[in-house]
Amino acid sequence: MEKNDNPFHDLWLTEKLNPSEYVSLFSPKIAESTDELWSNSNIVIKGRQGSGKSMLMSLFELKNRIEFSRSGIATPIPEKDRCFLYAKTHLIQDNIKEIAYRANEVPKENIDTWLYKTFSDIFNTKIIIDITKNILHLKKEQDLDSVLTKELKIQISKEQIEEFSQKISNDNFYSNYYSTSKSLEDFLLSAQERITKYRQYFNFNENKICNRVNQTTQPIGEPIEKFIDILKECGIIPKECQLYIGIDQHEELYEIEKNEYNTTIFRKAINQALSQRTQKISYRVGTRHYAWDASLEAFGSNASIEEYRDYVIVNIDEILKPKEDPSTKVVFKNFAEDVFQRRLSHLGTGNRSIPIKNIPANELLTRVLGKSLSPKERARAYVKNKPFIIPLPDHLSDEWINYIKSDWKSEPLYAYLTSCWLRQKKQNNWDLLSSTTPNKVVSWKEKKYWIKERNEAATIQLAGLCKEVPIWSGAEHVIGLSGSNILVFMSICRAIWSNWLRITSTEELKLIDLPSIPSKQQNIGIHEASKIWVDKLREGSNGFERKEFITKISDWISKKLREDKALSNPGNTGFSIKKDEFKKGDEISRIIGLCVDNGDLIESQHTPKNIGTGDRIKWHLNPILCPTFRIPHIRTKEPIYTSLDEINSIYNGKKIAPEVQSGPTQLSLF
């Protein structure tokens, strides 16, 4: 192994992978849970940054289908669903925001119509270009070795091209714009020149859009459908061929609209295309939650498009998040382990006599990272040989003090939990503190759930008491901190691996094929990755606002956790608000919603323990943020019961009296 051999050095930027890399690195685990992708319905693939949307959509791309076929690696696409063409627009790469450069020259009363007309024509033309390129490319490849001919045979003869030229010269197709095209190549050049004319205008090389272009624009989707009809009628593509149109980075439209026009016109245009519900074309839209949910109205109509009728949602985050039912398939864990194995295999790491691919994926991650330290082990790591430093309740008998000090030497976590238990009992049982037989009256050690609920909070408090950095390490912690997001998982792995490479000499590396990375190096890497993701809060929609909110709320949660010396509320690692109150909506509700949409907060329904108090909603930090704020990433018990007024006061720095805690507390359990 060499100094620069980090299998996670290049995090996924799907568009930069060549077909060989894509096929090698692509994990089919997520595709196994998304059967809807291969239907003829319009599919909206929603997920947070780094959830794997682009990687999943790239399965449709021709270059990757060819590579799957030639490599002999099984494609996740079902055999019965492989007769399709795929054309796409990547809204960032295609620089769709160019339209904004000249929009201020359009009269205000005409701006929506102009934006719709211009966007739709560019969209139509780019998709038609991609269809034509793919047909020509696939024909060339099939002439070499008949690749994909069983599922999508392309036929281009002299007679077919003559028929094609006649049909595209008809006024019914783009108002005769392509009448001079005598071949697919000519047609492609004309379409590319049409885009060039737009760019000349957008970049101020022309004073107006070319008249011939301006007078032949078409509504979104219509010329694409006609073009596919022509290709089928000429026999260039099979009659049963389905066209999938990919729209990746759909959230870019939201950002352009918000920053430039204060409108939703671009998304309305996409919604109009989806509302057409043609059997010949279906769309695959990759987007983030906030960009899709904020606008479902179709252009030219006051009606909104409807789920299941006009489109089907594939929610990557929902598919990957852990389920409460323990019998449910653990999708993200399997996905992450498979990605880990593929990354190491791609790098070539591993003993030559035992290739990485031959090590079960569910074992490999643990071989490299080991098992996560238990709360007891972490407590011992914090304490080491430190003298006794636990602050004890007043009026303890000498026997209690000696009992706790004895545990401090052998099992410091137990010593700390005993002090917490005594603080709880102190509320209504002063006599207990003066007991001379602690071993007979201490009862918490028999209550496994009491211990489980407090382990994580206790170790965080103990780390602070010992002035140590809280420890996160091992396979279980890395999976848990990833928050069911594959980009977060890989960024943690990259930071861990980089830190290990930094402290390992070149001579040592030459002797290592498969590392076993010590807990200390993992912990440093995890904290580095956490800090990176905290800094990344500034990115994306309303970034500075979100970061300020998350920082203040996290500091508040962390402070409450530190100050709860009795650990009466060990679940106070998140917060809960009455659903009715939250749904009324105000500025804080909006900010919380933004944080949820961007994955900074994890939202879930909360049924309070006290029946009759009404349903609530609870929020916890994205786990990767927890190490930076010293908050346990494992959730237990009840969150902080609060109100919008209190959250608003925390965010705006005002002091108000919090509402009476309506959630259950555990001052004395037994």
MARLUM-318627 format. One record per residue (C-alpha): x, y, z. Coordinates in Angstrom, 1 decimal. Example, Ala and Ser with C-alpha at 12.3 -4.5 7.8 and 13.67 -1.06 7.14 Angstrom:
# residues 2
      px      py      pz
    12.3    -4.5     7.8
    13.7    -1.1     7.1
# end
This chain:
# residues 670
      px      py      pz
     0.0     0.0     0.0
     1.2     3.5    -0.8
     0.8     6.9     1.1
    -1.9     8.1    -1.3
    -3.9     4.9    -1.4
    -7.1     6.1     0.1
   -10.1     4.2    -1.6
   -12.4     7.0    -0.5
   -10.2     9.9    -1.7
   -12.6    10.7    -4.5
   -16.1    10.8    -3.2
   -18.9    10.1    -5.6
   -19.3    12.7    -8.3
   -21.2    10.3   -10.6
   -20.8    12.4   -13.7
   -16.9    12.1   -13.6
   -16.9     8.3   -13.5
   -16.1     6.5   -16.7
   -18.3     3.5   -17.5
   -15.8     1.0   -16.2
   -15.5     2.8   -12.9
   -19.3     3.2   -12.7
   -19.9    -0.5   -13.2
   -17.2    -1.4   -10.7
   -18.4     1.0    -8.0
   -22.1     0.9    -8.4
   -23.9    -1.0    -5.6
   -27.1    -2.8    -6.7
   -28.3    -2.9    -3.1
   -30.4     0.3    -3.4
   -31.7    -0.7    -6.9
   -33.1    -3.9    -5.3
   -35.5    -1.7    -3.2
   -36.7     0.6    -6.1
   -38.7    -1.6    -8.4
   -40.8     1.4    -9.5
   -37.8     2.7   -11.5
   -38.6     0.2   -14.3
   -42.2     1.0   -14.7
   -43.6     3.3   -17.4
   -44.8     5.8   -14.8
   -43.1     9.1   -14.2
   -40.8     8.7   -11.3
   -39.6    11.4    -8.9
   -36.4    10.3    -7.1
   -36.2    12.4    -3.9
   -33.4    12.5    -1.4
   -30.9    14.6     0.5
   -27.5    15.5    -0.9
   -25.4    12.4    -1.3
   -28.2     9.9    -1.0
   -27.3     8.3    -4.3
   -29.9     9.8    -6.7
   -27.5    10.6    -9.5
   -25.8     7.2    -9.2
   -29.2     5.5    -9.4
   -30.3     7.5   -12.4
   -27.0     6.8   -14.2
   -28.2     3.1   -14.5
   -30.3     4.3   -17.4
   -27.4     5.8   -19.3
   -26.4     4.1   -22.5
   -22.6     4.1   -21.9
   -23.2     2.3   -18.6
   -25.6    -0.2   -20.1
   -23.0    -1.0   -22.8
   -20.3    -1.5   -20.1
   -22.6    -3.8   -18.0
   -23.2    -5.9   -21.1
   -19.6    -6.2   -22.2
   -18.2    -6.7   -18.8
   -20.4    -9.6   -18.0
   -21.5    -8.0   -14.7
   -25.2    -8.4   -14.2
   -27.2    -5.2   -14.5
   -29.9    -4.5   -12.0
   -32.3    -3.7   -14.8
   -34.9    -6.5   -15.2
   -34.6    -8.3   -18.5
   -38.2    -7.6   -19.5
   -37.7    -3.8   -19.0
   -34.5    -3.3   -21.1
   -36.1    -2.1   -24.4
   -35.7     1.6   -23.7
   -33.8     4.7   -24.8
   -32.6     7.2   -22.2
   -32.0    10.9   -22.8
   -31.2    13.3   -20.0
   -30.5    16.9   -19.1
   -28.3    17.7   -16.1
   -29.6    21.1   -15.1
   -26.3    22.2   -13.6
   -23.9    20.8   -16.2
   -26.2    22.1   -19.0
   -26.0    25.6   -17.4
   -29.7    26.2   -17.5
   -29.2    29.4   -15.4
   -27.9    31.1   -18.6
   -31.6    32.0   -19.3
   -31.3    34.5   -16.4
   -28.6    36.5   -18.2
   -31.1    38.4   -20.5
   -34.4    38.0   -18.6
   -34.3    41.5   -17.2
   -34.7    42.8   -20.8
   -38.2    41.2   -21.0
   -41.2    43.4   -20.0
   -42.4    42.3   -16.6
   -45.9    41.4   -17.8
   -44.4    39.0   -20.4
   -41.7    37.4   -18.2
   -43.4    34.2   -17.3
   -44.4    33.4   -20.9
   -41.0    34.2   -22.1
   -39.3    32.1   -19.5
   -41.6    29.2   -20.2
   -41.2    29.4   -24.0
   -37.4    29.7   -23.8
   -36.9    27.0   -21.2
   -39.2    24.6   -22.9
   -37.5    25.0   -26.3
   -34.1    24.5   -24.8
   -35.2    21.5   -22.9
   -36.9    19.9   -25.9
   -33.8    20.5   -28.1
   -31.3    19.2   -25.5
   -33.3    16.0   -25.1
   -33.7    15.5   -28.9
   -29.9    16.0   -29.2
   -29.2    13.4   -26.5
   -31.6    10.9   -28.2
   -29.9    11.4   -31.6
   -26.4    11.1   -30.1
   -27.4     7.9   -28.3
   -28.9     6.3   -31.4
   -25.8     7.1   -33.5
   -23.5     5.9   -30.7
   -25.3     2.6   -30.1
   -25.4     1.9   -33.8
   -21.7     2.3   -34.0
   -21.1     0.0   -31.0
   -23.6    -2.6   -32.4
   -21.7    -2.7   -35.6
   -18.6    -3.7   -33.6
   -20.0    -6.6   -31.5
   -23.8    -6.5   -31.6
   -24.0    -5.1   -28.0
   -27.5    -4.7   -26.7
   -29.1    -5.9   -29.9
   -31.4    -8.3   -28.1
   -32.9    -5.5   -26.1
   -32.6    -2.4   -28.3
   -31.5    -3.0   -31.9
   -30.8     0.1   -33.9
   -31.3     0.0   -37.7
   -30.1     2.7   -40.0
   -30.4     2.0   -43.7
   -30.4     4.4   -46.7
   -34.2     3.9   -47.1
   -34.8     4.6   -43.4
   -32.8     7.8   -43.5
   -34.7     9.0   -46.6
   -38.0     8.3   -44.9
   -36.7    10.1   -41.7
   -35.7    13.2   -43.8
   -39.1    13.4   -45.3
   -40.9    13.1   -42.0
   -38.9    15.8   -40.2
   -39.4    18.2   -43.1
   -43.1    18.1   -42.4
   -44.5    21.2   -40.8
   -45.9    19.0   -38.0
   -42.3    18.6   -36.7
   -40.8    21.8   -35.3
   -42.5    23.9   -38.0
   -40.2    22.7   -40.7
   -37.1    23.9   -38.9
   -35.1    20.8   -39.7
   -36.2    20.5   -43.4
   -32.6    20.6   -44.8
   -31.4    17.6   -42.7
   -30.6    14.7   -45.0
   -29.3    12.4   -42.3
   -29.3    11.9   -38.5
   -25.9    13.6   -38.4
   -27.3    16.6   -40.3
   -30.2    16.7   -37.9
   -27.9    16.6   -34.9
   -25.8    19.5   -36.2
   -29.0    21.6   -36.8
   -30.2    20.9   -33.2
   -26.8    21.8   -31.8
   -26.8    25.0   -33.8
   -30.2    25.9   -32.4
   -28.7    25.7   -28.8
   -25.7    27.7   -30.0
   -28.0    30.5   -31.2
   -29.5    30.7   -27.8
   -26.1    30.8   -26.1
   -25.0    33.6   -28.4
   -27.9    35.6   -27.3
   -27.6    34.7   -23.6
   -23.9    35.7   -23.6
   -24.5    39.0   -25.3
   -23.0    38.1   -28.7
   -26.4    38.8   -30.3
   -29.0    41.4   -29.5
   -32.0    39.1   -29.9
   -32.8    35.4   -30.3
   -32.6    34.3   -33.9
   -36.1    34.9   -35.6
   -36.1    31.4   -37.1
   -35.6    29.9   -33.7
   -38.0    32.2   -31.9
   -40.8    31.5   -34.4
   -40.5    27.7   -34.2
   -40.6    27.1   -30.4
   -42.8    24.2   -29.2
   -44.5    23.4   -25.8
   -42.5    21.3   -23.5
   -42.4    17.6   -24.4
   -44.5    17.8   -27.7
   -41.6    17.7   -30.3
   -39.9    15.0   -28.2
   -43.0    12.7   -28.6
   -43.2    13.5   -32.3
   -39.5    12.7   -32.8
   -39.9     9.3   -31.1
   -42.9     8.6   -33.3
   -40.8     9.4   -36.4
   -37.9     7.1   -35.3
   -40.4     4.2   -34.7
   -42.2     4.8   -38.0
   -38.9     4.7   -39.8
   -37.9     1.5   -38.0
   -34.7     3.1   -36.6
   -35.8     2.0   -33.1
   -38.2    -0.8   -32.1
   -41.9     0.1   -32.0
   -42.0    -1.2   -28.4
   -39.1     1.0   -27.3
   -39.9     3.2   -24.3
   -38.3     6.6   -23.9
   -37.1     7.6   -20.4
   -36.2    11.3   -20.0
   -33.9    12.0   -17.1
   -33.9    15.4   -15.3
   -31.1    15.5   -12.7
   -30.5    18.2   -10.2
   -34.1    19.4   -10.4
   -33.4    21.5    -7.3
   -31.3    23.8    -9.5
   -34.6    25.2   -10.9
   -35.8    26.0    -7.4
   -32.6    27.9    -6.7
   -32.7    29.8   -10.0
   -36.4    30.8    -9.5
   -35.8    31.9    -6.0
   -32.7    33.9    -6.6
   -33.6    35.4   -10.0
   -37.3    35.7   -10.6
   -39.3    34.9    -7.5
   -41.4    32.6    -9.6
   -41.9    28.8   -10.1
   -42.2    28.9   -13.8
   -39.4    26.3   -14.6
   -40.8    23.7   -12.3
   -44.3    24.4   -13.6
   -43.0    23.6   -17.1
   -41.6    20.3   -15.8
   -44.9    19.5   -14.1
   -46.7    20.2   -17.3
   -44.6    17.6   -19.1
   -45.3    15.1   -16.3
   -49.1    15.8   -16.5
   -49.2    14.8   -20.2
   -49.1    11.1   -19.1
   -48.2     9.7   -22.5
   -47.5     6.0   -22.9
   -44.5     6.7   -25.1
   -42.5     8.8   -22.7
   -41.9     8.7   -19.0
   -39.7    11.0   -16.9
   -37.1    10.3   -14.2
   -36.7    13.4   -12.0
   -33.8    13.5    -9.5
   -34.5    16.2    -6.8
   -34.2    17.2    -3.2
   -37.3    17.3    -1.0
   -37.7    21.0    -0.7
   -37.5    21.6    -4.4
   -40.2    19.2    -5.3
   -42.7    19.6    -2.4
   -42.7    23.4    -2.8
   -44.4    23.6    -6.2
   -46.6    21.0    -7.9
   -48.7    23.3   -10.1
   -48.5    22.7   -13.8
   -48.0    25.6   -16.3
   -51.2    26.7   -18.0
   -53.4    25.3   -15.3
   -54.3    26.1   -11.7
   -54.3    22.4   -10.9
   -51.5    20.6    -9.3
   -50.1    17.3   -10.6
   -51.1    14.3    -8.4
   -49.0    11.5    -6.9
   -49.8     8.1    -8.3
   -51.9     9.7   -11.1
   -49.1    11.8   -12.7
   -46.0    10.6   -10.9
   -44.7     8.1    -8.3
   -42.3     9.1    -5.6
   -39.1     7.0    -4.8
   -37.9     8.5    -1.5
   -34.3     7.3    -1.2
   -34.0     8.6     2.4
   -37.2     6.8     3.4
   -35.9     3.5     1.8
   -32.6     3.7     3.6
   -33.5     4.9     7.0
   -33.7     2.3     9.8
   -37.1     0.9    10.6
   -38.5     0.3    14.1
   -39.5    -3.2    13.1
   -36.3    -5.3    13.8
   -37.4    -7.9    11.2
   -37.3    -5.3     8.4
   -34.4    -5.6     6.0
   -31.5    -3.4     7.0
   -31.1    -1.6     3.6
   -28.6     1.1     4.5
   -26.2    -1.2     6.4
   -26.1    -3.7     3.5
   -25.7    -0.8     1.0
   -22.8     0.8     3.0
   -21.0    -2.5     3.5
   -21.3    -3.3    -0.2
   -19.9     0.2    -1.2
   -17.0    -0.3     1.3
   -16.1    -3.6    -0.3
   -16.3    -2.2    -3.8
   -14.2     0.8    -3.0
   -11.4    -1.4    -1.5
   -11.6    -3.8    -4.4
   -11.4    -1.0    -6.9
    -8.2     0.3    -5.2
    -6.8    -3.2    -5.2
    -6.3    -3.4    -1.4
    -6.1    -6.8     0.1
    -4.0    -9.9     0.4
    -3.4   -11.3    -3.0
    -4.3   -14.8    -1.7
    -7.6   -13.5    -0.4
    -9.1   -11.0    -2.8
   -11.3    -8.3    -1.2
   -14.3    -9.5    -3.2
   -14.0   -12.9    -1.6
   -14.4   -11.4     1.9
   -18.1   -11.2     2.8
   -19.1    -7.5     2.7
   -20.7    -7.8     6.2
   -17.4    -8.9     7.6
   -15.0    -6.6     5.8
   -16.0    -3.3     7.4
   -15.6    -4.9    10.9
   -12.2    -6.3     9.9
   -10.9    -2.9     9.1
   -12.7    -0.8    11.8
   -13.3    -3.4    14.4
   -16.3    -3.3    16.7
   -17.4    -0.1    18.4
   -16.2     0.3    21.9
   -18.9    -0.4    24.5
   -20.0     2.4    26.9
   -18.0     0.6    29.6
   -14.9     0.5    27.4
   -15.2     4.1    26.5
   -15.6     5.1    30.1
   -12.4     3.2    31.0
   -10.6     5.0    28.2
   -11.7     8.4    29.5
   -10.7     7.6    33.1
    -7.5     5.7    32.5
    -5.6     6.2    35.8
    -7.2     9.5    36.8
    -7.9    10.1    40.5
   -11.6    10.0    41.6
   -13.3    13.1    40.3
   -17.0    12.4    40.4
   -19.0    15.2    42.2
   -21.2    13.3    44.7
   -24.5    14.4    46.3
   -24.2    15.9    49.7
   -24.7    13.9    52.9
   -23.5    10.6    51.5
   -22.4     8.0    54.0
   -18.7     7.0    54.0
   -19.9     3.5    52.9
   -21.5     5.0    49.8
   -18.4     7.1    49.0
   -16.1     4.0    49.3
   -18.5     1.9    47.3
   -18.5     4.4    44.4
   -14.7     4.9    44.6
   -14.3     1.1    44.4
   -16.3     1.0    41.1
   -14.3     4.0    39.8
   -11.2     1.8    39.8
   -12.8    -1.2    38.2
   -15.8     0.0    36.2
   -15.9     3.8    36.2
   -19.2     3.9    34.2
   -20.9     2.1    37.0
   -19.4     4.5    39.5
   -20.9     7.4    37.5
   -24.3     5.8    37.0
   -24.5     5.2    40.7
   -23.9     8.9    41.4
   -26.7     9.7    38.9
   -29.0     7.2    40.5
   -28.4     8.6    44.0
   -29.2    12.1    42.7
   -32.5    10.8    41.4
   -33.3     9.0    44.7
   -32.3    12.1    46.7
   -35.5    13.8    45.5
   -37.7    11.7    47.8
   -35.5     9.3    49.8
   -32.9    11.1    51.9
   -32.5     8.1    54.1
   -31.0     6.1    51.3
   -28.0     8.5    51.2
   -27.0     7.5    54.7
   -27.2     3.8    54.2
   -24.2     1.8    55.5
   -24.9    -1.2    53.2
   -24.8     0.2    49.6
   -24.5    -3.2    48.0
   -27.8    -4.2    49.4
   -29.8    -1.2    48.4
   -28.4    -0.3    45.0
   -30.9    -1.6    42.6
   -30.2     0.1    39.2
   -27.6    -2.5    38.2
   -30.4    -5.0    37.8
   -32.4    -2.7    35.5
   -30.9    -3.3    32.1
   -33.2    -0.8    30.3
   -32.4     1.9    32.9
   -28.8     1.3    32.1
   -29.3     1.2    28.3
   -31.2     4.4    28.3
   -28.4     6.3    30.2
   -25.2     4.7    28.9
   -24.6     7.2    26.1
   -25.5    10.3    28.0
   -23.4     9.1    30.9
   -20.3     8.5    28.8
   -20.7    12.0    27.2
   -20.9    13.5    30.7
   -18.0    11.4    31.9
   -15.8    12.4    28.9
   -16.4    16.1    29.8
   -15.6    15.4    33.5
   -12.3    13.8    32.5
   -11.6    16.5    29.9
   -11.4    13.9    27.1
   -12.8    14.0    23.6
   -15.8    11.7    23.3
   -15.0     8.5    21.5
   -16.7     7.4    18.3
   -15.1     4.4    16.5
   -15.9     1.0    15.0
   -18.2    -0.3    12.3
   -21.4     0.2    14.3
   -20.6     3.9    15.1
   -19.6     4.6    11.5
   -22.9     3.2    10.2
   -24.9     5.0    12.8
   -23.2     8.3    12.3
   -23.8     8.1     8.6
   -27.5     8.8     9.1
   -28.5     6.5     6.2
   -26.6     8.7     3.8
   -24.0     7.1     1.6
   -22.0    10.3     1.0
   -21.7    10.9     4.7
   -20.6     7.2     5.2
   -17.9     7.6     2.5
   -16.7    11.0     3.9
   -16.3     9.4     7.4
   -14.3     6.5     5.8
   -12.2     9.0     3.9
   -11.3    11.0     7.0
   -10.6     7.8     9.0
    -8.4     6.4     6.3
    -6.6     9.7     5.7
    -5.7    10.0     9.4
    -4.5     6.5     9.5
    -2.3     7.1     6.4
    -0.8    10.2     8.0
     0.5     8.4    11.1
     1.6     5.2     9.3
     5.1     5.2     7.8
     5.8     4.4     4.2
     7.8     1.3     5.4
     4.9     0.0     7.4
     2.4     0.7     4.6
     4.4    -1.5     2.2
     3.8    -4.5     4.5
     0.1    -3.9     4.9
    -2.6    -5.1     2.5
    -5.7    -4.8     4.6
    -5.4    -2.4     7.6
    -6.9    -2.7    11.0
    -7.3     0.9    11.9
    -6.9     1.7    15.7
    -9.8     3.3    17.5
    -7.8     6.5    18.2
    -7.2     7.2    14.6
   -10.9     6.5    13.8
   -12.0     8.9    16.4
    -9.9    11.7    15.1
   -11.2    11.1    11.6
   -14.8    11.0    12.7
   -14.5    14.3    14.5
   -12.8    15.8    11.4
   -15.7    14.5     9.2
   -18.3    15.8    11.7
   -16.6    19.3    11.6
   -16.7    19.2     7.8
   -20.4    18.5     7.7
   -21.1    21.2    10.3
   -19.3    23.7     8.0
   -21.3    22.4     5.1
   -24.5    23.6     6.7
   -23.8    26.9     5.1
   -24.2    25.4     1.6
   -27.4    25.0    -0.3
   -30.7    26.6     0.3
   -30.7    29.2     3.2
   -27.4    27.9     4.4
   -26.3    30.6     6.8
   -29.8    30.7     8.4
   -29.8    26.9     8.8
   -26.3    26.8    10.3
   -27.1    29.5    12.8
   -30.3    27.6    13.9
   -28.6    24.2    14.1
   -25.7    25.7    16.1
   -27.9    27.4    18.7
   -30.3    24.5    19.1
   -27.4    22.0    19.4
   -25.7    24.2    22.0
   -29.0    24.3    23.9
   -29.5    20.5    23.8
   -25.8    19.9    24.7
   -26.1    22.3    27.7
   -29.3    20.6    29.0
   -27.6    17.2    28.6
   -24.5    18.4    30.6
   -26.6    19.9    33.3
   -28.8    16.9    33.9
   -26.4    15.4    36.5
   -29.1    12.9    37.7
   -29.8    11.8    34.1
   -33.5    12.1    34.8
   -34.1    12.8    31.1
   -31.4    10.9    29.2
   -33.4    11.2    26.0
   -33.0    14.9    25.9
   -30.9    14.7    22.7
   -33.7    16.1    20.5
   -36.8    18.2    20.9
   -40.5    17.8    20.5
   -43.3    20.3    19.7
   -47.1    19.8    19.6
   -48.1    19.0    16.1
   -51.0    21.5    16.1
   -48.7    24.2    17.2
   -46.1    23.4    14.6
   -48.6    23.1    11.7
   -49.9    26.6    12.3
   -46.6    27.8    10.8
   -44.4    30.7    11.6
   -40.8    31.7    11.0
   -39.4    29.1    13.2
   -41.6    26.4    11.6
   -40.2    27.5     8.2
   -36.6    27.2     9.4
   -37.1    23.8    11.0
   -38.7    22.7     7.7
   -35.6    23.9     5.8
   -33.3    22.0     8.2
   -35.4    18.8     7.7
   -35.5    19.2     3.9
   -31.7    19.6     3.8
   -31.1    16.7     6.2
   -29.8    18.8     9.1
   -32.6    17.5    11.3
   -34.3    14.2    11.3
   -38.1    14.5    11.8
   -40.4    11.8    13.0
   -43.9    11.5    14.6
   -43.9    11.5    18.3
   -46.7     9.9    20.4
   -46.2    11.3    24.0
   -46.3     9.0    27.0
   -48.9    11.1    28.6
   -52.1    10.1    26.9
   -54.5    12.9    26.0
   -51.8    15.6    25.5
   -52.1    15.5    21.7
   -49.7    14.2    19.0
   -46.3    15.8    18.7
   -43.4    16.0    16.2
   -39.9    15.4    17.3
   -36.5    16.3    15.7
   -33.0    15.0    16.3
   -29.7    16.2    14.8
   -28.4    14.5    11.7
   -26.1    12.0    13.5
   -22.9    13.2    11.7
   -23.3    16.6    13.5
   -23.4    15.0    17.0
   -19.7    14.6    17.6
   -19.0    18.3    17.1
   -21.7    19.3    19.6
   -21.0    16.4    22.0
   -24.5    14.9    21.7
   -25.1    11.1    21.6
   -26.1    10.0    18.2
   -28.1     7.0    19.6
   -31.6     8.1    20.6
   -33.3     6.9    23.8
   -36.3     7.8    25.9
   -38.2    11.1    25.5
   -36.9    14.2    23.8
   -37.1    17.7    25.3
   -40.8    18.8    25.4
   -40.7    22.4    24.2
   -42.7    25.0    22.3
   -42.2    27.2    19.2
   -41.9    30.2    21.5
   -39.1    28.6    23.4
   -37.3    27.5    20.2
   -37.8    31.0    18.9
   -36.3    32.5    22.0
   -33.2    30.2    21.7
   -32.8    31.1    18.0
   -33.2    34.9    18.6
   -31.3    35.0    21.9
   -34.2    36.1    24.0
   -34.9    34.8    27.5
   -38.4    33.7    28.2
   -39.8    31.3    30.7
   -40.2    27.8    29.2
   -43.5    26.2    29.2
   -44.2    23.6    31.9
   -42.6    20.3    31.0
   -45.5    18.1    29.9
   -43.4    15.1    29.1
   -42.6    12.4    31.7
   -39.5    12.7    33.8
   -37.9    10.0    35.9
   -36.9    11.4    39.2
   -37.4     8.1    40.9
   -38.0     4.8    39.1
   -37.7     2.3    41.9
# end
